[in-house]
C-alpha cells in the first residue's frame, strides 16, 4: 500500500531509505503511502454507521486503513507511528502505542478477525526527515492482538533495501506482504517464525525513478493481485496449492495514475489512485475494467469496506515530505463513499 505524496517525493523517499541523495526536481503533490495516527487520546470522530466523515487528529498523516465487519476502523500513522482505533459511533483512540513492539512509522495495516491479529507494516523513513517514534532500522511486519493491541510478533523483511507496504491474508491464514523497493512478495504462514519470499519476478521490480509493489488483495478466484505505484500497473500472481505461479500484467481499460491500495470487493476490487480516485476494478481474463466510484479526493492513500460504505483515508503526505511541506494540511478525515456492486 504506498500512499499519498508526489511522484518525485516518492522517488526521493526510495532514494533516502536506500541512502541515495535525492534529485532536485519539482514534485507534484499526491499520494504514496498510507497511514495515520497520533499520540493523543480522544479526538472527535463519528463512525461507520453515520454518513459524515470521521475526524482524525491534526497532523496525523494517515497512510493505511483497515476494518472489522462491525465497522471498527484502524489507522496507522506515517509520522507518529502506532495505530488508532475508531469504534462505530466513537472517537479516535490510541490502540497500539507509538513504538510498541519495536515499531516505527506505520504504513499498511490489516485486521484479520479469524486469527485475532492486526498486521502492521513498520519502516524507518528517517531519511525523509520523518524520524518516527523509535530508532528501529529497516522494514518489518509487526503483529498485534486485535482485541487488546498487545504485541504478538515481529518479522524482518530480508533485504536492507526493503520497504514493507501492505498486507493481505488468505483463507488458510497465510499473510502476504508487498515490498515496494524489491520485486518480492513475502509470506508468513500461521505460526511461522520468519517471512519467506513467496513470489519474485523482474516484472515486479521498481522501474528506474519509479516505485514498485504497493497494494495487494486476494481475488475470489484464489489468485493474488498486486499494484505497482510508479508506473501504475496491475498484476495477477497465479496461485496453485499455495505456491506462486505465473505473473501476468493486466491491461486496464484506461490509464491508471499512481495505483495504490487495493482491497477485495466481492468478485471485484476497490483501488485507490493517488491522483484522487477510488475505483472499482473488474478483472476479465487479462483485462481490468476500471470504473471510477469517487473522484476529487485529497491525496487518498487507502480504503476499507464496511457494508456498502468505502472508508477512504486522505493522507496528504505532500504536506510532510512533498511540494507542500511546511504548509497547513488542514483537517485529516476518513471519508465515507457509498459503494454499489
C-alpha positions in Angstrom: 0.0 0.0 0.0 2.0 3.2 -1.0 0.0 6.3 -0.5 -0.1 10.0 -0.8 2.6 12.2 -2.0 4.3 13.3 -5.2 5.9 11.2 -7.8 9.3 12.7 -7.1 8.6 12.8 -3.4 8.0 9.0 -3.6 11.2 8.5 -5.5 13.0 10.8 -3.0 11.7 8.5 -0.3 13.1 5.5 -2.1 16.4 7.2 -2.5 16.6 8.4 1.1 15.6 5.0 2.5 18.4 3.4 0.4 20.9 6.1 1.2 20.9 7.9 -2.1 20.9 11.6 -2.3 17.5 12.7 -3.8 17.4 14.5 -7.1 16.3 18.1 -7.1 13.4 18.4 -9.4 9.9 19.7 -9.0 7.3 17.5 -7.3 3.6 17.0 -8.0 1.6 16.5 -4.9 -0.2 13.4 -4.4 -0.2 10.1 -2.9 2.3 7.4 -1.9 1.8 5.5 1.3 -1.0 5.1 3.7 -1.3 5.8 7.4 -2.2 7.8 10.1 -2.1 8.3 13.7 -1.3 10.2 16.7 0.0 10.2 20.1 -3.1 11.6 21.7 -6.2 10.4 23.3 -9.8 11.2 22.3 -10.4 13.2 19.2 -13.8 14.0 17.7 -15.0 11.5 15.1 -18.1 9.7 14.0 -18.1 6.1 12.9 -19.2 3.7 10.2 -23.0 3.8 10.5 -23.1 7.5 10.0 -22.8 9.3 6.7 -20.4 12.0 7.8 -16.6 11.9 7.6 -14.5 10.7 10.6 -12.2 13.3 12.0 -8.6 12.4 12.8 -6.1 14.3 14.9 -4.3 17.3 13.5 -1.1 16.4 11.5 -1.8 12.7 11.8 -0.9 11.9 8.1 -2.8 8.6 7.7 -1.3 6.1 5.3 -3.4 3.0 5.6 -6.8 2.0 6.9 -8.5 -1.4 7.7 -11.6 -2.5 9.4 -13.6 -5.4 11.0 -17.1 -6.3 9.9 -18.7 -4.5 12.9 -17.4 -1.2 11.4 -14.4 -0.6 13.7 -11.7 1.3 11.9 -7.9 1.0 12.4 -5.4 3.6 11.0 -1.6 3.7 11.1 0.5 6.8 11.1 3.2 7.9 8.7 4.8 10.3 11.2 3.6 9.4 14.7 3.6 5.6 14.4 1.2 3.4 16.4 -2.4 2.6 15.4 -5.6 4.5 16.2 -8.9 2.7 16.6 -12.3 4.2 15.8 -15.3 2.2 17.2 -18.6 2.6 15.5 -20.1 5.9 16.6 -17.0 6.6 18.7 -13.9 8.7 18.7 -10.4 8.0 17.5 -8.4 6.5 20.4 -4.9 5.2 20.7 -5.0 1.4 20.3 -1.3 0.5 19.6 1.1 2.9 21.2 3.8 4.6 19.1 7.0 2.5 19.1 5.1 -0.6 20.5 6.7 -3.9 19.6 9.7 -2.0 18.2 7.6 -0.4 15.5 8.4 2.9 13.9 6.4 4.7 11.1 3.4 2.6 10.5 2.1 2.1 6.9 0.0 -0.8 5.8 -2.5 -2.1 8.3 -4.8 -5.2 8.1 -7.2 -6.6 10.6 -7.8 -10.3 10.5 -10.6 -11.4 12.8 -10.2 -15.1 12.1 -6.7 -15.1 13.7 -7.4 -12.2 16.0 -4.4 -10.4 14.5 -3.7 -6.8 13.5 -0.9 -6.8 10.9 1.2 -3.6 10.6 4.0 -2.6 8.2 6.7 -0.7 10.0 9.5 1.2 8.3 12.4 3.5 9.1 11.8 6.7 7.0 14.1 9.0 9.0 16.0 9.7 5.8 13.0 11.7 4.7 13.2 13.8 7.8 10.4 11.8 9.5 12.1 10.2 12.5 9.2 8.2 13.8 8.8 7.2 17.4 11.7 4.7 17.8 15.1 4.0 16.4 14.3 0.6 14.8 16.1 0.2 11.5 14.8 -1.5 8.4 11.4 -2.8 7.2 9.3 -5.1 9.4 6.0 -6.8 9.6 4.6 -6.3 13.2 1.7 -8.2 14.6 -0.6 -7.3 17.5 -3.6 -8.8 19.3 -6.7 -7.5 17.6 -8.7 -7.5 20.9 -6.1 -5.8 23.1 -3.4 -4.3 21.0 -0.7 -6.3 22.8 2.4 -7.2 20.8 2.4 -10.7 19.2 5.3 -10.9 16.7 8.0 -9.1 14.8 9.3 -10.2 11.3 12.0 -8.6 9.3 12.0 -8.2 5.5 15.2 -9.7 4.4 16.8 -7.2 2.1 18.3 -4.0 3.6 16.6 -2.1 0.7 13.2 -3.5 1.5 10.1 -1.3 2.2 7.1 -3.0 3.8 4.0 -1.6 2.2 0.8 -3.6 2.5 -0.7 -6.9 3.6 -3.4 -9.4 2.5 -4.4 -12.6 4.3 -5.5 -15.8 2.6 -8.3 -18.2 3.6 -5.7 -20.5 5.2 -4.4 -17.7 7.4 -1.2 -17.0 5.3 -0.3 -13.4 5.3 1.2 -11.8 2.1 3.3 -8.7 2.2 4.4 -6.3 -0.6 7.9 -4.9 -0.8 8.0 -1.6 -2.7 11.7 -1.4 -3.3 12.4 -5.1 -4.2 10.4 -7.3 -6.6 9.3 -9.6 -3.8 6.0 -10.6 -2.2 6.7 -12.2 1.2 4.5 -14.7 3.0 4.0 -15.6 6.7 2.3 -18.9 7.4 0.2 -19.3 10.6 2.6 -19.9 13.4 5.6 -19.1 11.2 8.8 -17.8 12.7 10.0 -15.7 9.8 8.9 -14.2 6.5 9.6 -16.1 3.3 9.9 -14.8 -0.2 6.8 -16.2 -1.8 7.0 -14.7 -5.2 9.6 -12.7 -7.1 9.7 -11.6 -10.7 11.5 -9.0 -12.7 8.1 -7.6 -13.8 7.5 -6.6 -10.2 10.8 -4.7 -9.8 10.7 -0.9 -9.4 11.3 0.9 -12.6 14.1 3.5 -12.9 12.9 6.5 -11.0 9.8 4.5 -10.0 8.3 2.8 -7.1 7.3 -0.8 -7.2 4.8 -3.1 -5.3 2.1 -1.4 -3.3 -1.4 -2.7 -2.9 -2.3 -6.3 -2.5 -5.5 -8.4 -2.4 -6.7 -12.0 -2.8 -9.2 -12.4 -5.6 -12.4 -14.5 -5.4 -10.7 -16.8 -8.0 -8.0 -17.7 -5.4 -5.2 -15.7 -7.2 -3.2 -12.8 -5.7 -3.4 -9.3 -7.2 -1.0 -6.5 -6.7 -0.4 -3.0 -7.9 2.8 -1.0 -8.6 2.8 2.7 -7.9 5.1 4.3 -10.4 4.4 3.4 -13.2 0.9 2.5 -12.2 0.2 -1.2 -13.1 -1.9 -4.1 -12.1 -0.7 -7.7 -11.9 -2.1 -11.1 -11.2 0.1 -13.7 -9.5 -1.5 -17.2 -10.1 -1.7 -19.4 -7.0 -1.8 -23.2 -7.1 -1.6 -25.3 -4.0 -0.5 -22.2 -2.1 2.5 -21.6 -4.3 3.1 -18.7 -6.6 2.9 -19.3 -10.4 2.8 -17.1 -13.4 2.9 -13.3 -13.0 0.7 -11.6 -15.6 0.4 -7.8 -16.2 -3.3 -6.9 -16.7 -4.4 -4.4 -19.3 -6.6 -1.6 -17.7 -9.5 -0.1 -19.6 -7.9 3.3 -19.1 -4.5 4.5 -17.8 -4.1 4.5 -14.0 -2.5 7.3 -12.1 -0.4 6.2 -9.1 -2.0 2.8 -8.4 -2.1 2.5 -4.6 -4.0 0.4 -2.1 -6.3 -2.4 -3.2 -8.9 -4.4 -1.3 -11.2 -7.3 -2.3 -14.7 -6.2 -3.1 -16.9 -9.2 -3.8 -15.7 -10.6 -7.1 -14.0 -7.3 -7.8 -11.6 -4.9 -6.2 -11.5 -1.5 -4.7 -8.5 0.5 -5.9 -7.1 3.9 -4.7 -5.4 6.1 -7.3 -3.1 8.6 -5.6 -4.3 11.3 -8.1 -7.6 11.4 -6.2 -9.8 8.5 -7.2 -11.5 5.5 -5.7 -12.1 2.9 -8.3 -13.9 -0.4 -8.8 -11.8 -2.9 -10.7 -13.4 -5.9 -12.5 -10.9 -8.4 -13.9 -11.9 -10.4 -17.0 -9.2 -12.6 -18.3 -6.1 -10.5 -18.7 -8.0 -7.2 -18.8 -9.1 -4.9 -16.0 -12.2 -2.7 -16.3 -11.7 0.5 -14.3 -14.8 2.3 -13.0 -14.4 5.5 -11.0 -16.6 5.5 -8.0 -15.4 8.8 -6.5 -13.1 11.5 -7.8 -11.7 14.6 -6.2 -10.3 13.0 -3.1 -7.5 14.8 -1.3 -4.3 12.7 -1.7 -6.1 9.4 -0.9 -3.9 6.6 0.4 -6.1 3.6 1.3 -9.6 2.2 1.5 -11.5 -0.3 3.6 -15.1 -1.6 3.1 -17.8 -1.7 5.8 -21.1 -2.9 4.4 -22.0 -0.6 1.5 -19.5 2.1 2.6 -15.9 2.5 1.5 -13.9 4.5 4.0 -11.1 6.4 2.3 -8.1 7.7 4.2 -6.8 11.0 2.9 -3.1 11.0 3.7 -2.0 14.5 2.4 1.6 13.3 2.5 2.8 16.1 0.3 2.4 18.3 3.3 5.1 16.4 5.2 7.5 15.1 2.5 6.4 16.8 -0.7 5.8 20.0 -2.5 3.5 21.3 0.3 5.8 20.6 3.1 5.5 23.3 5.8 2.1 24.4 4.7 -1.1 23.8 6.7 -2.6 20.5 5.5 -6.0 21.3 7.1 -8.1 18.7 8.8 -7.5 15.0 8.3 -10.5 12.9 7.5 -11.7 9.4 6.8 -14.3 9.9 4.1 -17.3 7.6 3.5 -18.1 6.7 0.0 -21.3 4.8 -0.9 -20.5 1.5 -2.8 -22.7 -0.3 -5.3 -21.8 -3.7 -6.6 
